[in-house]
Amino acid sequence: MPPAQNSAPLSLSDRYSNFINQIITDTLKGKIRSKEYVYKQLVEQLEPRTGEIFERCLTAQGELIQGKLEVETDELKRAKAERQKRALRTLQDAWERYQQTQQRQETCNDAVSQLINADTSDRISILLQILDPNQTCVFNRQDIELLAKELDQVQEPDADETTVAELHSMATGLKQGLSSYSAIEIHLVEWLYGSPGKNLGFGGKSAANNPWNHWANHVNRPLPKMLFQGQAVNQSALLLAQQQTIVDLTAWVELIVLLRGMQNGLVVWFDKQPYSFQAGRNLAAATFLAFATVWSELSKGFEQAQQLPEVDRHRLSRGCFQITLQILRAFAQRDNFPLYGGVLASFSGENSRDTIAYLDQPLKAIAKTQEKARILTILGYSQQWIGNREQAKVFYEEALELARQASDQTCEVANLNHLSRWNLSQREFAAAIDYGQRALLFSRQSGDVLGETNAIANLGYAEVRQAQQQEYITPLELEPCIQRLERGLKLAEKQQDFFCEVFCALGLGIAHLISDQTSTAKSYLEKSLNLSTKIGNLELQGLSYAAIAEATYQLNQLASAVVYACLGMYLLEQKQAKESQQAANLVTILQGKLGEEEFKQILQQQRSYIVARISVDGFDYLLNL
């Protein structure tokens, strides 16, 4: 009898099909109890660059099982087919995981190749490109771990001695950065609870609610500790970079990874906060600006680090500048980018460094008009918040033009609204009405509810203030303004937009005051006073106090009128607002009507209330009028 001939080897397609069937069979027999086991079996079976063949086999088996389910009527056979489908799903999950792992490995290998082949002067810049959060494939913690591992394995046959040493330093820095972030991660937001509800942000004066001081206590590495300690006392990071005498590449890579992790962690946490959407959004925005400013300061500091070789100064300065741009771009691309809101109030304390001075150069380098327009918008708002009104107007106007070029109508509406509000602050009511009308038209065209709410608030308030200047106006003429502001108030309350609520309530209060509906006016003005106090806007507080003083005076509640008029006059004078004179006139009338002694007696009786709002110095100022 002739010897049996060897059977022909199976094709790759047949082998993969048999493997798939075997996994399904073993699953149905109860031999497979873990997804990890299926994944390991898959990794062993797959040959390099044959994924398409395996995927075709997987798809064919899935279609075969689905076909059985569609035609089978026997309940037992249908049940078996359902179990086969679930078993196949486990294998499909393993296949997706394998693809993701392979993709990560390929991305990592490509990154290592780029770093090996880069010039020494460009290597930091290449690493930052790899870690750029604006790329389609963003490196997460596991990817950075894998990159560090691969860089550590680079040896001299693959690169020269200097390159190998630098790549190993980078690998160590990546690992130390992850380790430092892991140590600080659990303490990242503890500082928020040092003084809950007060001074949330990056400029707290006390150690209890100063994040940099808190973080400095939870890092052991010298470079981040020095940086955090400097920030805690409002010292520019420029000084830290300026004083460097040698380049410790490991330490700087560690700092890059650490700050990246901290920034991302804070933003994610703030975005998820249920206590106040607006507060969370503003603090997330403040985080982007705070970290962008730190890197921009470091960039300028390295430019001036005279004790470093020129090549090191240049590559470190360029690297820090690169990170600044990456942060600003990531910030501008967010769905909930705060085109309206008090970011600077969260960002810095009274003695803060000027944000614009440090972000001016990075902004000039951003070519994309939409990103630049959005960042200029928020920085314009920040400038107006701290009283740099002319600078704010320049930013708003530039942002408006860039937004139009980029066809970013939401940003365009925001800047029309900001310019409307800017003109309100200058008492240019006709211009405020013009900008408000355009913002209202465009916001309704595009379905921008937030823009519409702000436009209604600005337009309605500007119309009321313009009417207030007229010698005579009838309640009938004011009715359209009142209706507009009532709608704006409802929209603002729904969106928890406190600024719009203040403008609407204040406008409604003044409108009813003009119409001699004093009691109604008073209730609206009390609302505007409470809200303006809550958001900490002293000028709106002053306007609310001055208006409610008029209301209480008309109601013959003279003691209350004295207190409100004095507070309104003081706050408006502090903000150099023209309305301070009107409040002062009422104070004079009340002094004349009550007499000096009774007037001062009322102030003394209400001393604790007044001091709580304008301090002891403010109270003494009122007594010395």
C-alpha positions in Angstrom: 0.0 0.0 0.0 1.5 3.3 -1.0 2.3 5.8 1.7 -0.3 8.5 2.4 0.5 11.9 0.7 0.7 15.0 2.9 -2.4 17.2 2.5 -1.9 20.7 0.9 -1.3 23.5 3.5 -4.4 25.5 4.3 -4.7 29.0 2.8 -4.5 31.9 5.2 -8.2 32.5 4.6 -9.1 28.9 5.5 -6.9 29.0 8.6 -8.5 32.2 9.9 -12.0 30.8 9.2 -11.2 27.6 11.1 -9.8 29.7 14.0 -13.0 31.8 14.1 -15.2 28.6 14.1 -13.0 27.1 16.8 -13.5 30.1 19.1 -17.2 30.0 18.6 -17.4 26.2 19.2 -15.2 26.5 22.4 -17.3 29.4 23.7 -20.5 27.3 23.2 -18.9 24.4 25.0 -18.0 26.6 27.9 -14.3 26.3 27.4 -13.7 30.1 27.1 -14.5 32.2 30.1 -12.5 35.3 29.5 -12.2 38.0 26.9 -8.5 38.3 27.6 -8.0 34.6 26.6 -9.8 35.3 23.2 -7.6 38.4 22.7 -4.4 36.4 23.4 -5.4 33.6 21.0 -6.1 36.2 18.3 -2.7 37.8 18.7 -1.0 34.4 18.4 -2.9 33.5 15.2 -2.6 36.8 13.3 0.3 37.2 11.0 1.7 40.7 10.2 -0.1 42.7 7.5 -2.9 40.2 7.1 -5.6 42.0 8.9 -7.8 42.6 5.8 -8.0 38.8 5.2 -9.0 38.1 8.9 -11.6 40.9 8.8 -13.2 39.4 5.6 -13.4 36.0 7.3 -14.9 37.6 10.4 -17.5 39.5 8.3 -18.4 36.3 6.3 -19.0 34.3 9.5 -21.1 37.1 10.8 -23.2 37.2 7.7 -23.6 33.4 7.8 -24.9 33.5 11.4 -27.2 36.4 10.7 -28.6 34.5 7.7 -29.5 31.6 9.9 -31.3 33.9 12.3 -33.3 35.4 9.5 -34.6 32.1 8.1 -34.5 29.7 11.0 -37.9 28.9 12.7 -36.8 26.1 15.0 -36.5 27.7 18.5 -33.5 25.5 19.6 -31.6 26.2 16.4 -32.3 30.0 16.7 -31.1 29.9 20.3 -27.9 28.2 19.2 -27.4 30.8 16.4 -27.9 33.6 19.0 -25.2 32.1 21.2 -22.9 31.9 18.2 -23.6 35.5 17.4 -22.6 36.5 21.0 -19.5 34.4 20.8 -18.5 36.1 17.5 -19.1 39.5 19.1 -16.4 38.7 21.7 -14.0 37.9 18.9 -15.0 41.1 17.1 -14.3 43.1 20.2 -10.9 41.5 20.5 -10.2 42.3 16.8 -11.1 46.0 17.4 -8.8 46.1 20.5 -6.0 44.5 18.4 -6.4 47.2 15.7 -6.3 50.0 18.2 -3.2 48.5 19.8 -1.5 48.1 16.4 -2.4 51.6 15.5 -0.9 52.9 18.7 2.2 50.9 18.2 2.6 52.2 14.6 2.0 55.8 15.7 4.6 55.3 18.4 7.1 53.7 16.1 6.6 56.6 13.7 7.2 59.1 16.5 10.4 57.3 17.5 11.6 57.4 13.9 10.9 61.2 13.7 12.9 61.8 16.9 15.8 59.7 15.8 16.0 61.5 12.4 15.5 65.0 13.8 18.3 67.5 14.2 19.3 68.2 17.8 18.0 71.8 17.5 14.5 70.5 16.3 14.1 67.4 18.6 12.1 69.2 21.4 9.9 70.8 18.7 9.3 67.4 17.1 8.4 65.9 20.5 5.9 68.7 21.1 4.3 68.1 17.7 3.9 64.4 18.7 2.2 65.4 22.0 0.1 68.2 20.4 -3.5 67.8 21.7 -4.9 69.3 18.5 -3.9 66.3 16.3 -6.4 63.7 15.2 -4.5 61.0 17.1 -3.9 62.4 20.6 -1.3 60.7 22.8 -2.9 59.6 26.1 -1.2 58.3 29.2 -0.8 54.8 27.8 0.6 56.2 24.5 3.2 58.3 26.4 4.2 55.2 28.5 4.7 53.3 25.3 6.7 56.1 23.7 8.9 56.3 26.7 9.5 52.5 26.6 10.4 52.6 22.9 12.7 55.6 23.3 14.5 53.8 26.1 15.2 50.8 23.8 16.9 52.9 21.1 20.6 51.9 21.0 23.7 53.0 19.1 23.2 50.9 16.0 20.0 52.9 15.4 21.5 56.3 16.1 24.7 58.1 17.2 25.7 58.3 20.8 24.5 61.9 21.3 21.1 61.1 19.9 20.7 58.0 22.0 21.6 59.9 25.1 19.1 62.6 24.3 16.3 60.1 23.5 17.0 58.3 26.8 16.7 61.7 28.6 13.4 62.3 26.9 12.2 58.8 27.9 13.1 59.4 31.5 11.4 62.8 31.4 8.2 61.3 30.0 8.1 58.6 32.7 8.9 61.1 35.5 6.2 63.5 34.2 3.6 60.7 34.3 4.8 59.8 37.8 4.7 63.4 39.0 1.2 63.8 37.6 0.0 60.6 39.3 1.2 62.0 42.6 -0.5 65.3 42.2 -3.7 64.1 40.4 -5.5 63.2 43.6 -4.8 66.7 45.1 -5.6 68.6 41.8 -8.8 70.3 42.9 -8.4 70.2 46.7 -7.6 73.9 46.8 -11.2 74.7 45.7 -12.5 73.5 49.0 -10.1 75.7 51.1 -12.7 78.6 50.8 -15.7 77.2 49.0 -17.7 79.6 46.9 -15.2 82.4 47.1 -12.3 83.6 44.9 -12.4 80.5 42.7 -9.6 80.7 40.3 -5.9 81.1 39.9 -5.3 84.3 41.8 -6.4 83.6 45.3 -4.2 85.5 47.8 -4.5 83.2 50.8 -2.7 79.8 50.9 -6.0 78.1 51.5 -7.4 78.8 48.0 -4.2 79.4 46.0 -3.8 76.4 43.7 -0.2 77.0 42.9 0.8 77.0 46.6 -1.3 73.9 47.1 0.3 72.1 44.2 3.8 73.1 45.3 3.2 71.1 48.5 2.5 67.9 46.5 5.4 67.8 44.1 8.9 66.6 45.1 10.8 67.4 41.8 12.7 70.7 42.0 11.7 72.3 38.7 7.9 72.1 39.1 8.2 73.0 42.8 10.1 76.2 41.9 7.6 77.1 39.2 4.6 76.5 41.4 6.1 78.5 44.3 6.8 81.4 42.0 3.3 81.4 40.6 1.9 81.2 44.2 3.4 84.7 44.9 2.4 86.0 41.5 6.0 85.9 40.1 6.4 85.6 36.4 7.7 82.3 35.1 10.0 84.4 33.0 12.4 84.7 35.9 12.7 81.0 36.3 13.7 80.4 32.7 15.9 83.5 32.7 18.0 82.2 35.6 18.7 78.8 34.0 22.5 78.0 33.7 22.2 74.5 32.2 19.6 72.6 30.3 18.3 69.5 32.1 16.3 68.0 29.3 14.8 65.3 31.5 13.4 67.9 33.9 11.8 70.1 31.2 10.2 67.1 29.4 8.9 66.0 32.9 7.4 69.5 33.3 5.8 69.4 29.9 4.0 66.1 30.7 3.1 67.2 34.2 1.5 70.6 33.2 -0.2 68.9 30.3 -1.8 66.4 32.6 -2.8 69.1 35.2 -4.3 71.3 32.6 -6.4 68.5 31.0 -7.4 67.2 34.4 -8.6 70.6 35.6 -10.5 71.3 32.4 -12.3 67.9 32.5 -13.2 68.4 36.2 -14.5 72.0 35.6 -16.5 70.9 32.6 -18.4 68.3 34.6 -19.3 70.6 37.5 -23.1 70.6 38.2 -23.1 73.4 40.7 -23.0 76.1 38.0 -22.5 75.6 34.3 -21.3 79.2 33.9 -18.8 79.0 36.8 -17.4 75.7 35.5 -17.1 77.0 32.0 -15.3 80.2 33.2 -12.9 78.2 35.3 -12.1 75.8 32.4 -11.4 78.9 30.3 -9.3 80.4 33.1 -7.3 77.2 33.1 -6.4 77.4 29.5 -5.3 81.1 29.8 -3.4 80.5 33.0 -1.3 77.6 31.5 -0.9 79.4 28.2 0.5 82.4 30.1 2.9 80.3 32.1 4.4 78.8 28.9 4.5 82.2 27.2 6.4 83.6 30.1 8.8 80.7 30.0 9.4 81.3 26.3 10.3 85.0 26.9 12.5 84.0 29.8 14.5 81.6 27.7 15.1 84.3 25.1 16.8 86.3 27.9 18.7 83.4 29.6 22.2 84.8 28.9 23.9 82.0 30.8 22.7 79.4 28.3 24.3 78.7 24.9 22.4 80.5 22.1 21.2 77.2 20.5 19.7 76.0 23.8 18.0 79.4 24.4 16.5 79.3 21.0 15.2 75.7 21.1 13.7 76.0 24.6 12.1 79.4 23.9 10.6 78.0 20.6 9.4 74.9 22.4 7.6 76.9 25.1 6.1 79.2 22.5 4.9 76.1 20.6 3.1 74.8 23.7 1.4 78.3 24.2 0.0 78.1 20.7 -1.2 74.5 21.1 -3.1 75.5 24.3 -4.7 78.6 22.7 -5.7 76.6 19.7 -7.2 73.8 21.8 -9.0 76.5 23.8 -10.5 78.2 20.8 -11.8 74.9 19.3 -14.0 74.0 22.3 -17.8 73.6 21.7 -18.4 75.6 24.9 -15.8 78.3 24.3 -17.0 81.2 26.5 -17.6 84.1 24.1 -19.4 85.8 27.0 -18.3 85.5 30.6 -16.1 86.6 33.5 -12.9 84.6 32.8 -10.5 87.1 34.2 -12.4 87.2 37.5 -11.4 83.5 37.8 -8.0 83.9 36.3 -6.2 86.4 38.5 -6.1 88.4 41.6 -5.8 92.2 42.1 -2.1 92.2 41.6 -2.2 90.0 38.5 0.3 90.2 35.7 -1.2 91.6 32.5 -2.4 88.6 30.5 -2.3 90.5 27.2 1.4 91.3 27.5 2.3 87.6 27.6 -0.1 86.4 25.0 0.4 89.2 22.5 3.1 87.4 20.5 1.5 84.0 20.4 -1.7 85.6 19.2 0.1 87.3 16.3 1.5 83.9 15.3 -1.9 82.3 15.0 -2.8 82.5 11.4 -6.3 80.9 11.6 -8.7 83.7 11.8 -11.5 81.9 13.6 -9.2 80.8 16.5 -7.6 84.2 16.8 -11.0 86.0 16.7 -12.4 83.8 19.5 -9.3 84.3 21.8 -9.3 88.1 21.1 -12.9 88.2 22.1 -12.3 86.7 25.5 -9.2 88.7 26.1 -11.1 91.9 25.1 -13.7 91.0 27.7 -10.9 90.5 30.3 -9.5 93.9 29.5 -12.9 95.6 29.9 -13.4 93.7 33.2 -10.2 95.3 34.7 -11.0 98.7 33.3 -8.8 98.9 30.2 -11.7 100.0 28.1 -9.8 101.4 25.1 -7.7 98.3 24.8 -10.9 96.2 25.0 -12.5 98.1 22.1 -9.4 97.4 20.0 -9.7 93.7 20.6 -13.4 93.6 20.0 -13.1 95.4 16.7 -10.3 93.2 15.5 -12.1 90.1 16.6 -15.3 91.3 14.8 -13.4 91.7 11.5 -11.7 88.3 11.8 -14.9 86.6 12.7 -16.5 88.0 9.6 -13.6 86.8 7.4 -13.9 83.3 8.9 -17.7 83.3 8.6 -18.0 82.6 12.3 -21.3 84.2 12.9 -21.5 83.2 16.6 -18.3 85.0 17.3 -19.4 87.9 15.1 -22.6 88.2 17.2 -20.6 88.0 20.4 -18.4 90.9 19.4 -21.4 93.0 18.3 -22.8 92.4 21.7 -19.6 93.2 23.5 -19.3 96.5 21.5 -22.9 97.3 22.3 -22.1 96.8 26.0 -18.8 98.7 25.6 -20.8 101.7 24.3 -23.2 101.3 27.2 -20.3 101.7 29.6 -19.3 104.9 27.7 -23.0 106.2 27.8 -23.0 106.2 24.0 -26.6 104.9 23.9 -27.3 105.4 20.1 -24.2 103.3 19.2 -25.1 100.7 21.8 -28.6 100.4 20.2 -27.1 100.1 16.7 -24.7 97.3 17.7 -27.5 95.6 19.7 -29.9 95.7 16.8 -27.3 94.1 14.5 -26.5 91.4 17.1 -30.2 90.7 17.5 -30.8 90.3 13.7 -27.8 88.0 13.1 -28.4 85.9 16.2 -32.0 85.2 15.2 -30.9 84.4 11.6 -28.4 81.8 12.9 -30.5 80.5 15.8 -27.9 81.7 18.4 -30.0 81.8 21.6 -27.2 83.0 23.8 -26.3 85.8 21.4 -30.0 86.7 21.1 -30.3 86.9 24.9 -27.3 89.2 25.2 -28.6 91.3 22.3 -32.0 91.7 23.8 -30.5 92.7 27.2 -28.1 95.2 25.6 -30.7 96.7 23.2 -33.5 96.9 25.8 -31.3 98.5 28.5 -29.8 101.0 26.0 -33.2 102.0 24.8 -34.4 102.6 28.4 -31.2 104.6 29.2 -31.8 106.7 26.1 -35.4 107.3 27.1 -34.2 108.3 30.6 -32.4 111.2 29.0 -35.5 112.6 27.5 -37.4 115.4 29.3 -40.8 113.6 28.8 -41.8 110.1 27.7 -45.1 108.3 28.1 -45.5 104.8 29.5 -47.0 103.8 26.2 -43.7 104.7 24.4 -41.8 102.6 27.0 -44.0 99.5 26.6 -42.0 98.0 23.7 -38.8 98.3 25.8 -40.5 96.7 28.8 -41.8 93.8 26.7 -38.3 93.3 25.2 -36.6 93.3 28.6 -39.2 90.9 30.1 -38.5 88.4 27.3 -34.7 88.9 27.8 -35.1 88.3 31.5 -36.9 85.0 31.0 -34.2 83.9 28.5 -31.4 85.0 30.8 -32.9 83.1 33.8 -33.2 80.0 31.7 -29.6 80.1 30.6 -28.3 81.3 34.0 -26.7 84.3 32.4 -26.4 86.6 35.4 -25.0 89.6 33.4 -28.0 89.6 31.1 -30.3 89.2 34.1 -28.8 92.2 35.7 -29.2 94.4 32.6 -32.8 93.3 32.0 -33.8 93.7 35.7 -32.0 97.1 35.9 -33.6 98.2 32.7 -37.0 97.1 33.8 -36.5 98.9 37.1 -35.6 102.2 35.5 -38.4 101.9 32.9 -41.0 101.4 35.6 -39.4 104.2 37.6 -39.8 106.6 34.6 -43.4 105.4 34.3 -44.1 106.2 38.0 -44.7 102.5 38.8 -42.4 102.8 41.8 -43.2 99.6 43.7 -42.8 97.5 40.6 -39.6 99.3 39.9 -38.2 98.6 43.3 -38.7 94.8 43.1 -36.8 94.7 39.8 -34.0 96.9 41.1 -33.7 94.7 44.2 -33.2 91.8 41.8 -30.5 93.7 39.8 -28.8 94.7 43.0 -28.6 91.1 44.3 -27.4 89.7 41.0 -24.8 92.4 40.4 -23.5 91.8 44.0 -23.3 88.1 43.2 -21.2 88.5 40.1 -19.0 91.2 41.7 -19.5 93.9 39.1 -19.1 97.1 41.1 -20.4 99.5 38.4 -23.6 97.5 37.9 -23.9 97.4 41.7 -23.5 101.2 41.8 -26.1 101.7 39.1 -28.5 99.4 41.0 -28.0 101.2 44.3 -28.5 104.6 42.6 -31.7 103.5 40.9 -33.1 101.9 44.0 -32.3 105.0 46.0 -34.5 107.0 43.6 -37.3 104.4 44.1 -37.1 104.5 47.9 -37.0 108.3 47.8 -40.1 108.4 45.7 -41.7 106.0 48.2 -40.7 108.3 51.0 -38.5 105.7 52.6 -35.8 108.3 53.3 -33.5 106.2 55.6 -33.2 103.5 53.0 -32.7 106.2 50.3 -29.8 107.7 52.2 -28.0 104.4 52.4 -28.6 103.4 48.8 -27.8 106.8 47.4 -24.5 106.9 49.3 -23.5 103.4 48.3 -24.4 104.2 44.6 -22.5 107.5 44.6 -19.4 105.9 46.2 -19.2 102.8 43.9 -19.9 104.8 40.7 -17.3 107.4 41.7 -14.8 104.6 42.3 -15.5 103.4 38.7 -15.4 107.0 37.4 -18.9 106.6 36.0 -20.9 109.7 35.0 -23.9 108.5 37.0 -22.1 109.2 40.2 -23.1 112.9 39.9 -26.8 111.9 39.8 -26.4 109.9 42.9 -24.5 112.7 44.6 -27.3 115.1 43.7 -29.8 112.8 45.5 -27.5 112.6 48.5 -27.4 116.4 48.6 -31.2 116.6 48.5 -31.5 114.0 51.3 -29.0 115.9 53.4 -31.0 119.1 53.0 -34.3 117.4 53.7 -33.2 115.4 56.8 -30.6 117.8 58.2 -26.9 116.9 58.7 -27.3 115.3 62.1 -30.1 112.9 61.2 -28.4 112.1 57.9 -25.2 111.1 59.8 -27.2 109.2 62.4 -28.8 107.1 59.6 -25.3 106.3 58.3 -24.1 105.3 61.8 -27.1 103.1 62.3 -26.4 101.3 59.1 -22.6 101.2 59.5 -22.3 97.4 59.5 -24.3 97.1 56.3 -22.3 99.8 54.6 -18.9 98.6 55.8 -19.7 95.1 54.5 -20.1 96.5 51.0 -17.5 99.3 50.7 -15.1 98.7 53.7 -14.3 101.0 56.7 -12.4 103.4 54.4 -15.5 103.8 52.2 -17.7 104.5 55.3 -15.2 107.1 56.6 -15.3 108.7 53.2 -19.1 109.0 53.3 -18.9 110.6 56.8 -16.5 113.2 55.5 -18.6 114.3 52.6 
